[in-house]
Amino acid sequence: MLLAASAVTWAADVPRPGYAVVSLIGDKLSVVTHEASTGTTIERNRTQALPVGGGVFDAEAMTQVEAALKRLDAGARVTLYDLSSPAMFEQQDRFVEGGRLKFSPAVVAAMRKDGATHLVLITKLLSTAQLQAGEHESLGSGQLQGLGFYIDRAVEMIRFTTGETGRGFFAPYVFAKVSLIDLASLQVVSEARIKVNQSAASVGVAQSPDAWDALTSKGKIDALKELIDEHVPKAVEALLATQP
């Protein structure tokens, strides 16, 4: 009985984990338009950046992280941090070098003071465009990063279930990396990658003269939020599944 009581006391003395949460993906939306040069096999993308004010997408992502952490551990301490200065959205590979966090010591100290033992950091992921549209599993060319929309007005589309055909598709996408970092050692504990998209193919009765018009302005924003709401919690669950 004494041994059992000691074990319970030891467990009670172990501090609960605390989490700092930072998201750095939502400063802009990239509108990536596929272009094939006439008479050649050269393919390229034209990219337009649309600035986003107010941090709406980063707030959405951090809220989803907080909710996921508290579902996994109702007693977890979670603090959200707004670090959205313009410089924080550029060259994000510098934040983690050699598997170690390279944030400002003052920022790390503030997180520790707030009781955080770990940092959940969401950054932009640069990766090859492999988008799903209709029954197609891998469309797109070049590389995508962060949040945005991919447009191909030329690719031939077919809905295999009905045989309907059309030309072009529009794909809101989220390409992000979610990292769990131990704030004592500053070591990256685990990482999860998010490479997801929705799509609207211009086929059948839904066929539009321009794939960009497949969704309204509100529909475009809502599509990105839906991707964040669905896949950020899954990434958090994957991160914590590796923990003892």
N, C-alpha and C positions, 0 to 999 in steps of 0.2 A: 504493500500500500504506500509505503514511503517513497519507493521508486516511482510509482505511478504519479504520486502527487508532485514529485520533483519534475517529472516530464511535463506535466500540465503547467507548472510555474514557469519552466523554461520557455515553453511555447508562447505563453502569455507575454513574456519579456521580449520576444522577437519583434522588432518594429515592423509595422505594416509598410508595404511599398508605397511610395509616393511618386506621382508621375507629373513631369512637366511636358506640355504639349506645344509644339511649334509647327505651323504649316507655312510653306513658302512656295506655293504653286500658282497663286491666283492674281498676279499683278497684271496679266494680259491674256488675251485669247488669240491664238494663231489661226488665221484663215489660210489654209494650205490648199492651193488649187493645182491639180495635176495638169501639165501641159506637155503634149507630144509635138515635137517639131515636124512640120510637114515635109515629107520626102526623105526623112531620116529615121533611124532607129533610136535617136537620142530622146530620152525622157527626162523631164525635170519638173520641179515644183516651184510655184510662185507663192511666196508667203507674205501675208499682210498681218501686222500686229495691231490688235485693238486693245488699248489700255483699259484696265478695269479699276474703278475707284471704289473705295469703301471696304475693301477686303472681304467681299461677300463670299467668295468661294473658299478662302482660307478659314473664315469663321464657320462655314458649313462643314468643312473637313474636320476642324478641331472639335466641333460639337459632336460629330459622329465618333471621333476617337474617345471623347469623354464618356459618351453613352456606352460604348463598347467596353471600356475599362470597368465601368461600374456594373455592367451586367456580369462581367467575369468575376468581379470582387466588389461587392456592395460597399465595403468599408474603405476602398482605395481613396487616397487623397489625390485629386487631379487639379492642376492649375494650368490655365491656358495663357500663353504669352503671345503678344503682338510684337513681332520683330520685323515688321514689314517695311523697313527702309529700302529704297531702290537698290542699293548695293547688295542686299541680301538675296536678291532674285537672280543675280548674275554669277557665273562660274561657280556653281554650287558644289562641284566636286571638291573644292578647297575646304569644305566644312568637315569632311572626313578623309583623312590621309593615313594610309597604313593601318586602317581599321580603328583609328582614334579620332575622337571629336576635336575639332579645332576652333570651337567657338571662343569668343572673348572670355578671358578668365573672370571678368566682372559679371558677365551674364551667367556663367556656370555657378559662381559663388552665390548669386541671387537665387538661383533655382534651388541650390542646396539649403540655403537659409529658409526658403519657403517649405522645406520638408521633402523635396523631390529626391528620390533615390535613382530614378531612371528618367530619360528623355525619350519621348516619341516624336521623331522628326520626320516631316513629310517634305520631300523635295521633288523637283522635276526629274523625270526620267527621259533620257534621250535614247531612242531605240528605233529599229526598223519598222516602217509602217506595214502592219499585217492586220488588215481590217476585215471584219465580217459584214457582209451586206447581202441580205436575202439568203439564198442557199450557198453563196460564195464564202469560203472560209478564209481566204487570204488575198485581199485586194489592197491596192495602194503601192506607192513607190517612194523611195527616199526614206528620210527619217523624220519622226515626230517627237515632240517634247511638250510636257506640261498639259495644258488644257487648250482645246481648240476644235476646229472643224476642218474636215478633209472633204474636198469636192473633186469629183471626176465627172466632167460633163460628157465624156466621149465613150467610156467603156460600155459595151453592150451587156445588158442585163436580161436575165430570163427568170421567171418564176416557174420552177420545174413542176410544181403541183398543178399548174393550170396551162402552162405553155405560153403565158403572156410574156411579151418582150418589151423592151424599152431601151433607153440610153441614159446613162448617168446615175450617180448615187451621191448622197450627202451623209456624212458620218461625224457626229459629235464624238470626241474622244477624250480620255483621261490617261495620260502616261505619267506615273508617279512612282517614287520609291519611298517606302515607309521603313524607318530604322528605329530599333530599340537600342538605347545606349545607356550603359551603366555610368552614372555620374560620379561614382567614387573612383573608378579606374579610367573613365572616359573611353572605354573600349566599346566598340559596336558588338552587341550581343547577338542580334539577328536582324535580318532584312526581309522585306516582302516587296514584290514588284506588282504594280497595277498597270496593266495594258488592256484597256477595255474600250469599247465603243458601242454606240447605237447606230442605226442606219436607216435611211429611207431611200429605197431604190425607186427610180422613175420607171415603173412598169404598169401596164394595164390601166385601170381607171384612175390610178394615182399618178399617172404620167404627167410631168410638168415640163414646160419649155426650158426651165432652169432648175437644176438640182438644188441650188441654194434656197429656192422657195418651198422646198419640201416641208419646212417648219416655219412657223411665225417667229418673230423676235423673242417673244416670251417662251415659245416652245423650245427654242435653241438653248436658252438659259436653263429652263426646267430640265432639259435632257442632260445637261452637264451635272446639275445638282442630283438628279436621279442616279447617275453613275457614281458620284461621290458617296451618296447615301447608301448605295448597295455594296460597294466594293471596299471602301475604307474600313468599315467594321470587320469585314472578312480578313483584311490584311492585319488588323490588330489582333484578331483571334489567332491567326497564323504565327504572329510574333510571340505571343504569350504561350502558345502551345509548346514551344521549345524550352520553356523555363521549368525548373524543378518544382 
